[in-house]
Amino acid sequence: MPEQTTGAAKLCPKCGCELEYADCWNICDEGYFDGYEEDPLWYGPGDMYACDVCEGTGYLPYCPSYEMRGEDD
């Protein structure tokens, strides 16, 4: 998975290690969807809305320490 970093490193609230980032799995375009492509009857050209999964960031943080141990949460 490609890693992305933004500004200062964020830490895992459970173990304190540095979080890594993976692309959003919801197939959004950098965190947004083009409403007009989804439904041209309800959206106009250029109407964008944020992805519900990544909240408009385009990536999801994850803790590599928990992923290696196979723990969920």
Buried (B, 14 or more C-beta within 10 A) or exposed (E): EEEBEEEEEEEBEEEEEEBBBBBBEEEBEEBBBBBBEEEEEEBEEEBBEEBEBBEBBBBBBBBBBBEEEEEEE
